[in-house]
Amino acid sequence: MKPFQRSALYHLLFWAVLFGGWYFFRYDDFRNKQLLLDITILKVADLALMVYITNYVLIPKLLYKKHYFLFGILFLALVILSSWLKMYFEGQLMHNPRIFDLSYNLKGRIYDNMIPHLLLVSTGAAFKLLLDYARAQRRMGEMAKANAEAELNFLKSQINPHFVFNSLNAVYFLIDKENSKARDSLHTFSEMLRYQLYDCNGDTTAIEKELAYLHDYIEVQKLRRDSNTAIEFSVSGELSGFSIAPLLLIPFVENAFKHLSHYSNKLDIVYIKLERNGQQLLFTVHNSTETNTRQPGMIRQGGIGLKNVRRRLELLYPGKHTLSVEPGIDTFTVQLKLAIA
C-alpha cells in the first residue's frame, strides 16, 4: 500500500470511529433514529471540515510562514462561521430553527457549540503540529546521519593514502639493505595494506586487528631508526572482545614519528601505551621533539592526521571520549580516553 493510501485509510478509520462513538453515546437521546443519524453526519462532517481547513490550509499557509495575527483572526472566524452554520442546519433538521437562534440564548450557544468547536479544532491542530515537528526532527536526523557518513568517508579517503605513502617511504629506506629485511618489511607492509583495504570498510573493527596494525606500523618505523631512538609499545589489560572505529588510533602514532626529535647527544623517545580500565580505553602517545622546530604556543597537529581524527571522534563518539593534547618544551603527549561497550 502506498503512503498516501495508507494515510487516507487512517483518516477514514479515525472519522468512522468518531462517528460511531458519537452515534452510540447519543442513541438513547433520540426517538427518531434517522434524525440522530443525520445530526451525527452533520456534526462529524462539520468538525472534519474545520480540522482539514485548519491543518492543511491555515497552518501551512499562514502559521508556518509566521503570519500569526492573520492566522488567529481567520481561525476564530472559521470556528464562529462553522458553528453558526452547524447550528442553523441542525435547527432545520429538527424543524425548530429557534432552538439554535443566537438571539435566543447567545451565552448558551457559545458555551454549547463554539467553545467545544474551538477546543476540538485546536486539539486537531496540536496533533498536526506535533506530527510535523516529529517528521522534521526525523528528517534532520537522517540528514545529519547522511552528512556524517559522507564526511567520515571523505576523511577516511584522506587518511588511507597518507598511511600508504608513509609506509612506502619506510620501505624505500630498506632497498639498499639486506634482502631478508626488505622481504620482511614488504610482508609487514602488505599486511598493513590488507587491513586498510579489506578490514576498514565497516563502521567498526575488532580491537585486535587495530592493535596488529599499530604493531606493524611501529615495526616498519623501527627499521628507519638507528640505535639512538628508543621506541616502546606497551599493551596492558584485557584488550579484546570489543570494537572501535578503524584507523582511529594510527594518526596519533604517525604524528609522533613525523615530529620525532633527531638528537645526537641523547635518546629520541616514542612511548605508546594502551590499557583498559573498566569500560574505558586509555591510549597514550608520548614523543620527544626539538625545541627549535616549534613556534611558541603552537600545537602541532600532524597535518591532516590529527585534524581528521578529532573530527571523527566528534562524529563517532560524541560525549564518549576525552582527547588531551599536551605540548611540552621538548615533548609532545596525546592521551585519548574512549568509552567502549
Protein Blocks (a to p, Z undefined) as FASTA:
>chain_A
ZZklmmmmmmmmmmmmmmmmmmmmmmmmpmblmlmmmmmmmmmmmmmmmmmmmmmmmmmm
mmmnopaklmmmmmmmmmmmmmmmmmmmmmmmnopaklmgfklmmmlmmmmmmmmmmmmm
mmmmmmmmmmmmmmmmmmmmmmmmmmmmmmmmmmmmmmmmmmmmmmmmmmmmmmmmcfkl
mmmmmmmmmmmmmmmmmmmmpmbdcfklmmmmmmmmmmmmmmmpcfkbccddddedjdeh
iacdehklmmmmmmmmmmgccdfkbccddddddddehjaccddddddddfklpcehiace
hijmlmmmmmmmmmmmgoiaccdddddfkbccdddddddZZ
